[in-house]
Amino acid sequence: MSINHLLEDFGPATKVEAIIPEISEEVVEEQRLISFEKGYSAGWEDAVTAKDKETTNISATLASSLEDLNFTYQEAQSQLVESLDPMFKVLTSAVLPDAMSATFGHHIVDQMNDMARGQTNQPMDIVVSPGEGNAVRALLPEGFAVPVKVTESADLSLGQAYLRVGQSEREINSSGLIESINDSIDAFTYHVREDSHNG
């Protein structure tokens, strides 16, 4: 006896046509608009993201370039100061003192003439360091209407002088001026070096 009657038959059966739901043109157009909007939004977001990335890259590149430029400037400034430092040292230790020494007497006479302009017929006193009196006397013009007294004082160092015309007094201190210039140059080079070390 056969068992065919117990098994289900999967053989060709009657064809059933698939039911395709009918979609209206409006629904299709609405779906197209929704798809377009989604695509447009996605494209816009991609464009904004790309622009943000580009801006970030440009900013980073600019910052890096400015940092390199700043470093190059500081490096150049540091090298310039390092190369000028020996010249400044020679200037303040040799050239300026010699120039001040050579013109010290002339500077005293110029200051005395300036002080005497407003105070005619007033006694004039010049006090200089030991050994400078003769050089100053030699520079004074002959036949001053008012006597000029030149004295030397051990209290004064080379390049110092006190001038008095009547009640006016002035101090000339070439050594102090040179020392002040030297201190200013040292402070400048110190600050430039510190700035270059600190960035």
Beta strands, then each sheet from edge to edge (+ up, - down):
strand 1: 124-128
strand 2: 148-152
strand 3: 160-165
strand 4: 168-173
sheet 1: 2+ 1+ 3- 4+
end
